[in-house]
Amino acid sequence: MPAIASTLNLPAPLLTEVEAATYLNLTRRALQAWRYQGRGPKYVKISARAVRYRVEDLQHWVETRLRTSTSDPGHE
């Protein structure tokens, strides 16, 4: 019997701030600072104090950070 989540075609679960930081091998504080500065990966604001991240947004953010040379400035 297939799992219920797969039969309902539910989206992937949202990651907490700590889980997202672990996924990116960063600190929670780095993600907090980037949100404040308007940088970093996209996030979902659940409530005034609850922030979540979608794995696909973290992956996309990492992909946009890829460089082939130290002289490649990319975009911030």
Secondary structure, 3 states (H helix, E strand, C coil): CCCHHHHHCCCCCCECHHHHHHHHCCCHHHHHHHHHHCCCCCCEECCCCCEEECHHHHHHHHHHCCCCCCCCCCCC
